[in-house]
Amino acid sequence: MFAVLYSFNVLPDKSKDFIEGWSGLTNLIYEYENSFGSRLHKIAPNTYIAYAQWPDKSTWKNSGSKLPEQASVFSKLMKDCCAEIKTENELELVADLLKSQQFNK
């Protein structure tokens, strides 16, 4: 498994629109480009981090060509809400201990 960590510096009062654009684009990437989806986290008032998972680096690198036209609308909305978007890290999975629910005794 492969993951990518992104950071977003969102313009003041644009968080709602940013999340709408990010969510729409992420859903289309999941549906059309074979990703495993993404999680968005807020780390400061106008700063977000997203963690996107892929089956492998090649699938991530070659993504984008299968997206429908609607993806460009979501992408533009998201980009217009940001002062900066950065790919922070490309991550190869070494061990996976993340669970989908808490441990029950």
Phi, psi and omega per residue, in radians:
M1 nan 2.635 -3.085
F2 -2.291 2.503 3.120
A3 -2.358 2.709 3.102
V4 -2.259 2.359 3.128
L5 -1.900 2.154 -3.130
Y6 -2.011 2.632 2.990
S7 -2.151 2.559 -3.103
F8 -2.303 2.167 3.019
N9 -1.751 1.802 -3.019
V10 -1.571 2.424 3.114
L11 -1.137 2.601 3.116
P12 -0.952 2.450 3.119
D13 1.122 0.324 3.131
K14 -2.024 0.111 -3.070
S15 -1.037 -0.779 -3.103
K16 -1.061 -0.829 3.132
D17 -1.151 -0.690 3.106
F18 -1.032 -0.851 -3.118
I19 -1.096 -0.661 3.081
E20 -1.081 -0.823 3.132
G21 -1.141 -0.791 3.130
W22 -1.059 -0.790 -3.111
S23 -1.119 -0.809 -3.141
G24 -1.081 -0.803 3.139
L25 -1.149 -0.756 3.140
T26 -1.076 -0.725 3.106
N27 -1.097 -0.695 3.121
L28 -1.216 -0.672 3.092
I29 -1.096 -0.719 3.087
Y30 -1.069 -0.813 -3.062
E31 -1.236 -0.695 -2.989
Y32 -1.853 -0.338 -2.996
E33 -2.039 0.153 3.027
N34 1.204 0.509 3.038
S35 -1.420 2.978 3.044
F36 -1.746 0.194 3.135
G37 1.641 -2.970 -3.035
S38 -2.701 2.780 3.025
R39 -2.139 2.443 3.121
L40 -1.976 2.287 -3.134
H41 -2.187 2.489 3.056
K42 -1.718 2.208 -3.125
I43 -1.986 -0.196 3.093
A44 -2.802 2.957 -3.064
P45 -0.853 -0.693 -3.115
N46 -2.160 0.376 -3.088
T47 -2.185 2.255 -3.137
Y48 -2.198 2.655 3.040
I49 -2.172 2.372 3.045
A50 -2.108 2.461 3.119
Y51 -2.077 1.936 -3.113
A52 -1.924 2.401 -3.130
Q53 -1.950 2.550 -3.115
W54 -2.393 2.749 3.088
P55 -1.103 -0.611 -3.135
D56 -2.864 2.939 -3.098
K57 -1.116 -0.650 -3.128
S58 -1.074 -0.739 3.119
T59 -1.080 -0.746 3.102
W60 -1.101 -0.859 -3.092
K61 -1.074 -0.592 -3.075
N62 -1.641 0.126 -3.113
S63 -1.370 2.757 3.052
G64 2.110 -0.525 -3.046
S65 -1.361 -0.308 -3.085
K66 -1.685 -0.042 -3.077
L67 -1.229 2.487 3.069
P68 -1.287 2.922 -3.109
E69 -1.000 -0.564 -3.131
Q70 -1.003 -0.465 -3.133
A71 -1.080 -0.612 -3.141
S72 -1.167 -0.524 3.089
V73 -1.173 -0.831 3.121
F74 -1.141 -0.712 3.138
S75 -1.084 -0.783 3.129
K76 -1.115 -0.762 3.116
L77 -1.008 -0.836 -3.120
M78 -1.090 -0.852 -3.116
K79 -1.115 -0.668 3.138
D80 -1.155 -0.346 3.137
C81 -1.555 -0.084 -3.012
C82 -2.006 2.433 2.970
A83 -1.405 -0.498 -3.125
E84 -2.740 2.441 3.015
I85 -2.260 2.234 -3.117
K86 -2.307 2.483 2.911
T87 -1.526 1.916 -3.042
E88 -1.433 -0.792 -3.072
N89 -2.611 2.587 2.950
E90 -1.939 2.191 -2.934
L91 -2.149 2.167 3.014
E92 -1.592 2.255 -3.125
L93 -1.218 2.293 3.104
V94 -1.901 -0.750 3.115
A95 -2.610 2.480 -3.096
D96 -2.207 1.853 3.112
L97 -2.033 0.194 3.105
L98 -1.250 2.337 -3.118
K99 -1.971 2.764 3.120
S100 -1.608 -0.149 3.083
Q101 -2.625 2.846 3.137
Q102 -1.229 2.711 3.080
F103 -1.239 2.302 3.104
N104 -1.894 2.189 3.137
K105 -1.481 nan nan
